[in-house]
Amino acid sequence: MIRAILSGDEDSFWATEAAERRAAGMPPYGRLAGVVISSTEQEAAFELGNQLALNAAPLTAIGAQLFGPAPAPIARLRGRHRVRLLIKADKSAPLQSAIRKWLAPVKLRGDLRLSVDIDPHSFY
């Protein structure tokens, strides 16, 4: 890939990138979902993230992998601590319905917020 970039060979770059994405099961050959939990209290955000990680049966039932919780790349934004989880699944997996089942029991308390981004373009 680096050789293709240095030589300006755009076609070779994209072919190499596509092969690596296919091998890793990354979009567009796989699915990702980013989950961000935020709160003014870092402990509360991580507590919910840990609870979700421990109760991931709906995700594992479709063969998805769950990574996290971990501080989001922008860990604090507008006074809120941000925690991220990442879900990786096969292209054909029913990801959205599994996420719906996974999050159904969640009751957000206090100032906790949770957002889900299916096939995110960035990971801030």
C-alpha positions as CSV (number, residue, x, y, z in Angstrom):
1,M,0.0,0.0,0.0
2,I,2.8,2.4,0.9
3,R,4.5,1.8,-2.4
4,A,1.3,2.5,-4.2
5,I,0.9,5.8,-2.3
6,L,4.5,6.9,-3.0
7,S,4.3,6.0,-6.7
8,G,0.9,7.7,-7.1
9,D,-0.7,4.4,-8.3
10,E,-4.2,5.0,-7.1
11,D,-5.6,1.8,-8.6
12,S,-3.1,-0.3,-6.8
13,F,-3.7,1.6,-3.6
14,W,-7.5,0.9,-3.7
15,A,-7.0,-2.7,-4.7
16,T,-4.6,-3.3,-1.7
17,E,-6.9,-1.4,0.7
18,A,-10.0,-3.4,-0.5
19,A,-8.1,-6.7,0.0
20,E,-7.0,-5.7,3.5
21,R,-10.5,-4.7,4.4
22,R,-12.0,-7.9,3.1
23,A,-9.4,-10.0,5.0
24,A,-10.2,-8.1,8.2
25,G,-14.0,-8.1,7.7
26,M,-14.1,-4.3,7.8
27,P,-16.6,-2.2,5.9
28,P,-17.7,-2.5,3.2
29,Y,-17.1,-6.2,3.6
30,G,-18.3,-6.3,7.2
31,R,-20.3,-4.1,9.6
32,L,-19.3,-1.8,12.4
33,A,-21.3,0.1,15.0
34,G,-20.0,2.6,17.4
35,V,-21.6,3.2,20.8
36,V,-20.8,6.3,22.8
37,I,-21.9,6.8,26.3
38,S,-21.4,10.2,27.9
39,S,-21.9,11.7,31.3
40,T,-20.6,14.5,33.4
41,E,-19.4,11.7,35.7
42,Q,-16.7,9.5,34.2
43,E,-17.5,6.7,36.6
44,A,-21.1,6.6,35.6
45,A,-20.3,6.3,31.9
46,F,-17.8,3.5,32.4
47,E,-20.2,1.7,34.7
48,L,-22.9,1.6,32.0
49,G,-20.2,0.6,29.4
50,N,-19.1,-2.3,31.6
51,Q,-22.7,-3.4,32.2
52,L,-23.3,-3.5,28.5
53,A,-20.1,-5.4,27.9
54,L,-21.1,-8.0,30.4
55,N,-24.6,-8.4,28.9
56,A,-23.7,-8.7,25.2
57,A,-25.6,-12.0,24.5
58,P,-27.7,-10.5,21.7
59,L,-24.5,-9.5,20.0
60,T,-22.6,-12.7,20.4
61,A,-25.7,-14.6,19.3
62,I,-25.2,-13.1,15.8
63,G,-21.4,-13.7,15.9
64,A,-20.6,-10.1,16.6
65,Q,-17.5,-9.0,18.5
66,L,-17.7,-6.3,21.2
67,F,-14.7,-4.2,22.0
68,G,-14.5,-1.9,25.0
69,P,-15.5,0.0,26.9
70,A,-12.6,2.4,26.5
71,P,-12.2,6.2,26.6
72,A,-13.4,7.7,23.3
73,P,-10.7,9.3,21.1
74,I,-12.1,12.6,22.3
75,A,-12.6,11.5,25.8
76,R,-14.1,14.7,27.1
77,L,-16.3,17.1,25.1
78,R,-18.3,20.0,26.4
79,G,-17.7,18.9,30.0
80,R,-18.9,15.4,29.4
81,H,-16.8,12.2,29.7
82,R,-17.1,9.9,26.7
83,V,-16.8,6.1,26.7
84,R,-16.8,4.1,23.5
85,L,-17.7,0.5,22.6
86,L,-17.2,-0.9,19.1
87,I,-19.2,-3.7,17.6
88,K,-17.9,-5.7,14.6
89,A,-20.1,-8.1,12.7
90,D,-20.3,-10.0,9.4
91,K,-21.9,-8.1,6.5
92,S,-25.0,-10.4,6.6
93,A,-25.5,-10.3,10.3
94,P,-28.7,-8.7,11.6
95,L,-26.8,-6.0,13.5
96,Q,-29.4,-3.4,14.0
97,S,-32.0,-5.8,15.5
98,A,-29.3,-7.4,17.8
99,I,-28.3,-3.9,19.0
100,R,-32.0,-3.1,19.7
101,K,-32.3,-6.2,21.8
102,W,-29.0,-5.5,23.5
103,L,-30.0,-2.0,24.5
104,A,-33.7,-2.7,25.3
105,P,-33.1,-3.2,29.1
106,V,-31.0,-0.1,29.4
107,K,-32.5,2.6,31.6
108,L,-30.6,5.8,31.3
109,R,-30.4,7.6,34.7
110,G,-29.1,11.0,35.7
111,D,-27.4,12.7,32.8
112,L,-26.2,9.6,31.0
113,R,-26.6,9.7,27.2
114,L,-26.1,6.9,24.8
115,S,-25.7,7.1,21.0
116,V,-25.3,4.4,18.3
117,D,-23.7,5.0,15.0
118,I,-24.1,2.2,12.4
119,D,-21.2,2.0,10.0
120,P,-19.6,5.2,11.3
121,H,-17.5,7.4,9.1
122,S,-15.4,8.6,12.0
123,F,-14.7,7.5,15.6
124,Y,-14.5,10.7,17.5
